[in-house]
Each structure stands twice: as C-alpha cells, then as structure tokens.
C-alpha cells in the first residue's frame, strides 16, 4: 500500500485534477458499455455475456474506418452503427432462441461468440497489438486546471459521454419510444396485447445496446491499444458497474461507472497492487447494505 502517496495526492490540487480527469474518462467509457448491458437486461431480462466483444469489435471497426477515411468522427460513427447492425443479426438468429431458456444456455451461446469473435479479429486484423493513434484534430496542448494536466481528448470524451447519457435519459423518459420500451420491460404480455410487436422492440433494444458498446470501443480507440480478447476486462468492469448501480438502471450505471473510474484512478496511487480488489470490495459492500444496487428497485 502507498497510503502516504495517496494522502499527498489529496493534498495537491494538481494531482486531484489529473487523477479525477483520468477517473472520469474511465467512467465515461465504462458507462457507455454498461448502459447497453443494463438496458438489455432491464428490457429483455437477459445478461449479454458477449457485450465486451461488441466493444472490441467496435474498436477494430473504428480502426479500419479511420484508416480509410482519416476521420475520427466517421470512424466512431461506423463503429457504433456497424456493431449495432451485428447485434441486430446476433439477436434475431441466436439470442432470441434462448430468451426463455436457462441462464446457463444463454451463457454458453454468448461465450461461444466471445471465442468466435476473438478468432475473427485474429483472422481479419491479426493477433498483434494495434493502435489508432491520436487524431490530428486532438493533437493540441493540454488544458491546465488548478495545476493539473487535462488532455483535450479527455474533455471531448467526457462531453460526448455526457451528451449520450442525456440523450438516453431523454429518450427513455420523455418520448413515446421510451414509454413503449419501459412498458415492454414491465409487462411484455400486456404490451403485445395492445398490438405492439414486442419481438421487434426486443431486437431494437438489443441492437441499440450493441451500438452503445461499439460506440464506446470506437471512441476509446485513440487511447486504448487493441488486441483479441480485449473485451473481457471491460466486460468484468461493466458487470461490476451494472451490479453497483442496480440491474436495469441506466442512471445507476452512470453513477456506478463514475464511482469505479475514480476508484481505479486514485486506487492506482494508494493501492497499486489491489485496485481490482477494491473494485470488487466496493461492489460487495454495496450489495450487503443495498442488495438492489444504488439506483435499483428492491424486490417487493
């Protein structure tokens, strides 16, 4: 443990700003992945164990699109739309057939595709580590806030994640589509009886969840190295975020993601060998005192 270093960091505004910005960027990317995961669970009642692979696929699609167009915006957009389309096909051909099955069968189907997508990445992009590099438009001097250094790209990612979170909240709570989605999640039988196509709603939600994961992969591509299997670690962290925030709660996913991001950032100073342990410990403590998660609804 390096408690002295952690205390010194809390006593320095520059360290607080630098570590906070790092934690917020981690939290922003985790939110985009966890939001899709929790949205799928909240509506379909299915845990998509292949969600991390969607993130990986988005990063590689963004890499290819960036090399073809030299446009980061188009690359991130292609990542989101491409993975969203793949998620649509995946749901219609495979996941739809195991919705009512045992969770073990759902796990086996998703795990099979984790292995399949890892091999596809090796075949198409190779097994070696790859990197997009920082786009020229973001190769600017960093911002200095309170003596801390904040890269311009970090500010962009935090703003992008914040905007997506706002649009997601508005869509789910203030639009007709959001009301239909929430109705399908709470009472699919009644929704179907009212003449709404619940199977189409499920496919759209699953596809949108995949789009968010792919978009996260595309947005993170300039600051994350890419390799087959890279989706596994973010899948674990996304599950932690989802459980902490409350299964099915998008606002909880945002809160949990920011919490885990800050834990990783500051924990790397004070507990460099126990960062992941702190993440799991925080999840355990929250579940002990509030089993439904921070923003989840308890069972009645």
C-alpha positions as CSV (number, residue, x, y, z in Angstrom):
1,X,0.0,0.0,0.0
2,X,1.1,3.6,-0.7
3,X,-1.2,5.5,1.7
4,X,1.3,8.3,2.0
5,X,1.3,8.9,-1.7
6,X,-2.5,8.9,-1.7
7,X,-2.6,11.4,1.1
8,X,-0.1,13.6,-0.7
9,X,-2.2,13.4,-3.8
10,X,-5.3,14.6,-1.9
11,X,-3.2,17.5,-0.6
12,X,-2.3,18.6,-4.1
13,X,-4.8,20.3,-6.4
14,X,-2.8,19.3,-9.5
15,X,-2.9,15.6,-8.5
16,X,-6.6,15.7,-7.7
17,X,-7.4,17.3,-11.1
18,X,-5.2,15.0,-13.0
19,X,-6.4,11.8,-11.3
20,X,-10.0,13.0,-11.4
21,X,-9.9,13.6,-15.1
22,X,-8.4,10.1,-15.6
23,X,-11.1,8.6,-13.4
24,X,-13.9,10.4,-15.3
25,X,-12.6,9.3,-18.7
26,X,-12.5,5.7,-17.4
27,X,-16.0,6.1,-16.0
28,X,-17.3,7.7,-19.2
29,X,-16.2,4.7,-21.3
30,X,-17.5,2.2,-18.8
31,X,-20.8,4.0,-18.7
32,X,-21.3,3.6,-22.5
33,X,-20.6,-0.1,-22.3
34,X,-22.5,-0.7,-19.0
35,X,-25.5,1.4,-20.2
36,X,-26.1,-1.0,-23.2
37,X,-25.6,-4.0,-20.9
38,X,-28.1,-2.8,-18.3
39,X,-30.6,-1.6,-20.9
40,X,-30.6,-5.1,-22.5
41,X,-31.1,-6.7,-19.1
42,X,-33.7,-4.2,-18.0
43,X,-35.9,-4.8,-21.0
44,X,-35.1,-8.4,-22.1
45,X,-34.1,-9.8,-18.8
46,X,-31.0,-11.3,-20.4
47,X,-27.4,-10.8,-19.5
48,X,-25.4,-10.4,-22.7
49,X,-22.1,-12.0,-21.8
50,X,-20.8,-11.2,-25.3
51,X,-21.2,-7.5,-24.6
52,X,-17.4,-7.0,-24.1
53,X,-16.8,-8.5,-27.5
54,X,-19.1,-5.9,-29.0
55,X,-16.8,-3.2,-27.5
56,X,-13.8,-5.0,-29.0
57,X,-15.4,-5.2,-32.4
58,X,-16.3,-1.5,-32.3
59,X,-12.6,-0.6,-31.7
60,X,-11.4,-2.6,-34.6
61,X,-14.2,-1.3,-36.9
62,X,-13.2,2.2,-35.9
63,X,-9.6,1.4,-36.7
64,X,-10.4,0.3,-40.2
65,X,-12.8,3.2,-40.9
66,X,-10.2,5.7,-39.6
67,X,-7.5,4.3,-41.9
68,X,-9.9,4.5,-44.9
69,X,-11.4,8.0,-44.2
70,X,-8.8,9.6,-41.9
71,X,-11.8,10.9,-40.0
72,X,-12.2,10.1,-36.3
73,X,-15.9,11.2,-36.2
74,X,-16.7,8.9,-39.1
75,X,-14.7,6.1,-37.5
76,X,-16.7,6.3,-34.2
77,X,-20.0,6.5,-36.1
78,X,-19.1,3.5,-38.2
79,X,-18.1,1.6,-35.0
80,X,-21.5,2.3,-33.4
81,X,-23.6,1.6,-36.5
82,X,-21.6,-1.5,-37.5
83,X,-21.8,-3.2,-34.2
84,X,-25.4,-2.2,-33.8
85,X,-26.2,-4.0,-37.1
86,X,-24.2,-7.0,-35.9
87,X,-26.1,-7.0,-32.6
88,X,-29.4,-7.0,-34.5
89,X,-28.4,-10.1,-36.5
90,X,-27.0,-11.8,-33.4
91,X,-30.2,-11.2,-31.5
92,X,-32.5,-12.4,-34.3
93,X,-30.5,-15.5,-35.2
94,X,-29.3,-16.7,-31.8
95,X,-30.3,-14.8,-28.6
96,X,-34.0,-14.8,-29.5
97,X,-34.0,-18.6,-29.3
98,X,-32.7,-18.7,-25.7
99,X,-34.7,-15.9,-24.1
100,X,-36.8,-18.4,-22.1
101,X,-34.0,-20.9,-21.6
102,X,-31.8,-21.4,-18.5
103,X,-29.2,-18.7,-17.9
104,X,-26.5,-21.4,-18.4
105,X,-27.6,-21.9,-22.0
106,X,-27.6,-18.1,-22.6
107,X,-24.1,-18.1,-21.1
108,X,-22.9,-20.8,-23.4
109,X,-24.3,-19.1,-26.5
110,X,-22.6,-15.8,-25.6
111,X,-19.3,-17.5,-24.6
112,X,-19.2,-19.3,-27.9
113,X,-19.4,-15.9,-29.7
114,X,-16.7,-14.5,-27.4
115,X,-14.4,-17.2,-28.7
116,X,-15.7,-16.8,-32.3
117,X,-15.2,-13.0,-32.4
118,X,-11.8,-13.3,-30.9
119,X,-10.8,-15.6,-33.7
120,X,-12.4,-13.4,-36.3
121,X,-10.4,-10.5,-35.1
122,X,-7.2,-12.5,-35.3
123,X,-8.0,-13.5,-38.9
124,X,-9.1,-10.1,-40.1
125,X,-6.8,-7.7,-38.1
126,X,-4.1,-10.0,-36.8
127,X,-3.1,-11.2,-33.3
128,X,-0.6,-8.4,-32.6
129,X,-1.4,-5.2,-30.6
130,X,-2.6,-2.3,-32.7
131,X,-3.3,1.3,-32.1
132,X,-5.2,4.1,-33.9
133,X,-3.1,6.9,-32.5
134,X,-4.3,10.3,-31.6
135,X,-6.2,12.0,-34.4
136,X,-4.6,15.2,-35.6
137,X,-7.5,17.4,-34.5
138,X,-6.8,16.4,-30.9
139,X,-3.1,16.9,-31.0
140,X,-3.3,20.1,-29.1
141,X,-1.7,21.4,-25.9
142,X,-3.4,20.1,-22.8
143,X,-5.5,22.2,-20.5
144,X,-4.1,23.2,-17.2
145,X,-6.7,23.4,-14.4
146,X,-5.6,24.0,-10.9
147,X,-2.1,23.0,-11.8
148,X,-3.4,19.6,-13.2
149,X,-3.0,18.5,-16.8
150,X,-6.1,17.5,-18.7
151,X,-5.7,16.4,-22.3
152,X,-8.1,17.9,-24.8
153,X,-9.2,14.5,-25.9
154,X,-10.3,13.7,-22.4
155,X,-12.6,16.7,-22.3
156,X,-14.1,15.7,-25.6
157,X,-14.8,12.1,-24.4
158,X,-16.3,13.3,-21.2
159,X,-18.6,15.7,-23.1
160,X,-19.5,13.0,-25.6
161,X,-20.4,10.5,-22.9
162,X,-22.4,13.2,-21.0
163,X,-24.3,14.1,-24.1
164,X,-25.1,10.4,-24.8
165,X,-26.2,9.9,-21.2
166,X,-28.5,13.0,-21.5
167,X,-30.0,11.8,-24.9
168,X,-30.5,8.3,-23.4
169,X,-32.3,9.7,-20.4
170,X,-34.5,11.9,-22.5
171,X,-35.4,9.1,-24.9
172,X,-36.3,6.7,-22.1
173,X,-38.3,9.1,-20.0
174,X,-39.7,11.8,-22.3
175,X,-40.5,10.1,-25.7
176,X,-43.2,7.7,-26.9
177,X,-40.5,5.2,-27.9
178,X,-39.1,5.3,-24.3
179,X,-42.5,4.7,-22.9
180,X,-43.0,1.7,-25.2
181,X,-39.6,0.3,-24.1
182,X,-40.4,0.7,-20.4
183,X,-43.8,-0.9,-21.0
184,X,-42.3,-3.9,-22.7
185,X,-39.8,-4.3,-19.9
186,X,-42.5,-4.2,-17.2
187,X,-45.3,-6.1,-18.8
188,X,-44.5,-7.7,-22.2
189,X,-47.7,-9.6,-22.3
190,X,-49.9,-6.5,-22.0
191,X,-47.7,-4.6,-24.5
192,X,-48.2,-7.4,-27.0
193,X,-51.9,-7.5,-26.3
194,X,-52.1,-3.8,-27.2
195,X,-50.8,-4.6,-30.7
196,X,-47.2,-3.7,-30.3
197,X,-44.6,-6.0,-31.7
198,X,-42.6,-6.9,-28.6
199,X,-40.1,-9.1,-30.6
200,X,-39.2,-6.1,-32.7
201,X,-38.9,-4.0,-29.6
202,X,-36.5,-6.6,-28.1
203,X,-34.4,-6.6,-31.3
204,X,-34.2,-2.8,-31.4
205,X,-33.2,-2.6,-27.7
206,X,-30.6,-5.3,-28.1
207,X,-29.2,-3.6,-31.2
208,X,-29.1,-0.3,-29.5
209,X,-27.2,-1.8,-26.6
210,X,-24.7,-3.2,-29.0
211,X,-24.5,0.2,-30.7
212,X,-23.5,1.8,-27.4
213,X,-20.8,-0.8,-26.8
214,X,-19.4,-0.4,-30.3
215,X,-19.5,3.4,-30.0
216,X,-17.6,3.1,-26.7
217,X,-15.0,1.0,-28.5
218,X,-14.7,3.5,-31.3
219,X,-14.5,6.5,-29.0
220,X,-11.8,4.8,-26.9
221,X,-9.7,3.6,-29.9
222,X,-7.2,6.6,-29.8
223,X,-6.3,6.0,-26.2
224,X,-6.6,2.2,-25.9
225,X,-4.4,-0.5,-27.6
226,X,-6.3,-3.2,-29.4
227,X,-5.8,-6.9,-29.2
228,X,-8.0,-10.0,-29.5
229,X,-9.7,-10.7,-26.1
230,X,-9.6,-7.0,-25.1
231,X,-13.4,-7.1,-24.4
232,X,-13.1,-9.5,-21.4
233,X,-11.6,-7.0,-19.0
234,X,-14.2,-4.3,-19.8
235,X,-17.0,-6.9,-19.6
236,X,-16.0,-7.7,-16.0
237,X,-15.8,-4.0,-15.1
238,X,-19.2,-3.4,-16.8
239,X,-20.8,-6.1,-14.8
240,X,-19.4,-4.5,-11.6
241,X,-20.8,-1.2,-12.7
242,X,-24.2,-2.7,-13.6
243,X,-24.4,-4.5,-10.2
244,X,-23.3,-1.5,-8.2
245,X,-25.8,0.9,-10.0
246,X,-28.6,-1.6,-10.0
247,X,-29.5,-4.1,-12.6
248,X,-31.6,-2.4,-15.3
249,X,-31.0,1.2,-14.1
250,X,-29.3,3.4,-16.7
251,X,-28.9,6.2,-14.1
252,X,-27.4,3.7,-11.8
253,X,-24.9,2.6,-14.5
254,X,-23.8,6.2,-14.8
255,X,-23.3,6.6,-11.1
256,X,-21.5,3.2,-10.8
257,X,-19.3,3.9,-13.8
258,X,-18.1,7.2,-12.4
259,X,-17.5,5.6,-9.0
260,X,-15.4,2.7,-10.5
261,X,-13.5,5.1,-12.7
262,X,-12.5,7.2,-9.7
263,X,-11.6,4.1,-7.6
264,X,-9.3,2.9,-10.4
265,X,-7.7,6.3,-10.8
266,X,-7.0,7.1,-7.2
267,X,-6.6,3.5,-6.2
268,X,-3.7,3.1,-8.6
269,X,-1.8,5.6,-6.3
270,X,-2.7,4.3,-2.9
271,X,-3.2,0.6,-3.7
272,X,-1.4,-0.1,-6.9
273,X,-1.5,-3.9,-6.4
274,X,-5.1,-4.1,-5.1
275,X,-7.0,-1.8,-7.5
276,X,-9.3,-4.6,-8.8
277,X,-9.7,-5.9,-5.3
278,X,-11.0,-2.5,-4.2
279,X,-13.5,-2.5,-7.1
280,X,-14.9,-5.9,-6.1
281,X,-14.8,-5.0,-2.4
282,X,-16.9,-1.9,-3.1
283,X,-19.4,-4.0,-5.0
284,X,-19.7,-6.4,-2.1
285,X,-20.2,-3.7,0.4
286,X,-22.9,-2.0,-1.6
287,X,-24.7,-5.3,-2.2
288,X,-24.5,-6.1,1.6
289,X,-26.1,-2.8,2.6
290,X,-28.3,-2.3,-0.5
291,X,-28.8,-5.6,-2.4
292,X,-30.7,-4.0,-5.3
293,X,-27.8,-1.6,-6.1
294,X,-27.5,2.1,-5.6
295,X,-30.4,3.0,-8.0
296,X,-32.0,-0.4,-8.4
297,X,-35.5,-1.2,-7.3
298,X,-35.8,-3.7,-4.4
299,X,-37.8,-6.8,-4.7
300,X,-41.2,-6.5,-3.1
